[in-house]
Amino acid sequence: MQFITIQNIVDETIAINPKRITQVCYGLNKQVLVYVDNQIIHTKFTDLFSAVQYIEQAAHDRMLAAHRPRAVEDLWRAWGDQ
């Protein structure tokens, strides 16, 4: 599994498998929601384009670093606070 991290609305960092994302959409008050299987993650994103762009870039970077442990550690530091 290849995990990426995002922050939810209460500042918790959550690791998710981007392959399990089924939907990214606006909720109430233009809050961006990420559906992972049957779970809804209320994110800190306020812009749908930014959320999708972040998820795509984080997943791509994680995939490129998959077989290099040092590169994976660097990614966790770089993307882990989003």
Backbone torsions as a table, in degrees:
resi	resn	phi	psi	omega
1	MET	NA	145.0	177.8
2	GLN	-114.2	112.3	-178.2
3	PHE	-100.4	149.5	169.1
4	ILE	-125.3	167.3	179.2
5	THR	-120.6	147.3	172.4
6	ILE	-139.6	161.6	176.7
7	GLN	-102.4	138.0	175.6
8	ASN	-89.2	-178.7	-172.7
9	ILE	-64.4	-21.2	179.4
10	VAL	-105.1	25.8	174.7
11	ASP	66.6	21.1	173.3
12	GLU	-87.4	138.1	175.6
13	THR	-89.2	128.1	-176.2
14	ILE	-120.4	132.9	174.4
15	ALA	-92.9	129.4	179.6
16	ILE	-132.3	153.6	173.6
17	ASN	-89.9	111.7	-175.6
18	PRO	-62.4	-21.5	177.3
19	LYS	-68.9	-16.5	-178.4
20	ARG	-96.7	0.3	177.8
21	ILE	-71.5	126.7	-179.4
22	THR	-105.4	-22.4	-177.5
23	GLN	-163.0	145.4	171.1
24	VAL	-130.5	121.6	-175.2
25	CYS	-152.8	173.0	175.1
26	TYR	-83.7	142.3	171.8
27	GLY	-108.9	-152.3	177.4
28	LEU	-65.4	147.3	177.9
29	ASN	56.5	33.0	179.2
30	LYS	57.1	28.5	174.8
31	GLN	-79.8	135.2	-179.3
32	VAL	-84.2	129.0	178.6
33	LEU	-108.7	139.1	174.9
34	VAL	-118.2	121.6	178.5
35	TYR	-95.1	121.5	176.4
36	VAL	-118.2	104.9	-170.3
37	ASP	55.4	-118.7	-179.6
38	ASN	-98.0	2.0	-178.6
39	GLN	-93.2	139.2	176.4
40	ILE	-108.2	125.4	177.2
41	ILE	-107.2	118.9	176.4
42	HIS	-85.9	105.0	-173.2
43	THR	-89.5	172.0	175.0
44	LYS	-84.7	-6.7	179.1
45	PHE	-65.3	142.8	175.6
46	THR	-116.5	-4.7	-177.8
47	ASP	-126.1	121.7	-177.1
48	LEU	-61.1	-43.3	-179.8
49	PHE	-60.3	-44.2	-180.0
50	SER	-63.1	-40.3	179.6
51	ALA	-63.1	-48.0	-179.1
52	VAL	-65.4	-42.2	178.9
53	GLN	-61.4	-44.0	178.6
54	TYR	-61.4	-47.5	-178.2
55	ILE	-61.3	-45.4	179.5
56	GLU	-62.8	-45.4	-178.9
57	GLN	-66.7	-43.7	180.0
58	ALA	-63.2	-42.3	179.3
59	ALA	-65.4	-41.5	179.1
60	HIS	-64.1	-47.3	179.4
61	ASP	-61.8	-41.1	-179.4
62	ARG	-65.2	-39.5	179.3
63	MET	-64.2	-42.2	-180.0
64	LEU	-64.7	-31.5	-176.5
65	ALA	-92.7	1.4	-169.2
66	ALA	-52.1	-37.2	-173.9
67	HIS	-104.9	14.6	178.3
68	ARG	-125.2	99.4	-175.2
69	PRO	-52.2	-40.2	-179.4
70	ARG	-65.1	-40.6	179.1
71	ALA	-65.2	-37.4	178.1
72	VAL	-64.9	-43.7	177.8
73	GLU	-60.4	-42.2	178.2
74	ASP	-62.4	-39.8	178.5
75	LEU	-65.4	-41.0	179.1
76	TRP	-59.6	-37.7	177.9
77	ARG	-69.6	-41.2	-176.6
78	ALA	-72.6	-43.1	-174.1
79	TRP	-98.5	-13.5	-172.2
80	GLY	-65.1	-20.6	-178.4
81	ASP	-96.0	1.9	-179.7
82	GLN	-79.0	NA	NA
